[in-house]
């Protein structure tokens, strides 16, 4: 059994491809929607709890996987390091699936940072309406920050109950919550940035597959500054960037009988 962690598009593709190769696949997702998609993709066992270091204990006691493929987004990185350490302690091969980084144009409107706190400070300096495209992870870094006392924060998040509830619990009102599933095209991003009068766009480098290029292109076309949170620089023992690489490496690490 192979455990695929994360509900990214690549995670779903991995489940389908592994099933086609004849592997039994389990998955760990953090939402009921992710659970539904995993079932559609052919996962035979699904763990649905938040993707946190504290929940690694949920992997104990049951049938252990032959290998783990981590297809979560590379933010903040602590979870993946903890998962890799857990695999090492249990003598289970760990493969880190990482999307290619976004190739950035040279433009003074792009402000690269490495932490959420840096992103908040930069955004506060650059605009009065902050358009967040980073989901609800670390949303409190912006919402609870005194730098944003007199500013408007607009968030674009997944249309899931728990996600929207977190936004509301932090004090955001419906007029500032865009609940839609991406990724979005350049033109769609432009429409939303204009409609909400975005003064600055905050995004993570989720790679081309995550829509980062389209977001940046849309913002630059409208002359809106972008705060880009770069992914942490972490070296993994086994890192892959494509589905094909993952399956080839898996076959090498775990020869089929």
Secondary structure, DSSP 8 states (H G I E B T S, - for coil): -EEEE--SHHHHHHHHHHHHTT--EEEEESSHHHHHHHHHHT-SEEEES--SGGGGGGGSSS---SEEEE-S--SSSHHHHHHHHHHHHTT-EEEEE----------TTEEEESSHHHHHHHHHHH-SEEEE-S-STTTHHHHT-GGGTTSEEEEEE-S-HHHHHHHHHTT--GGGEEE------HHHHHHHHHHTT-SEEEEE--TGGGTHHHHHHHHHHTT-EEEEE-------SSEESSHHHHHHHHHHHS---
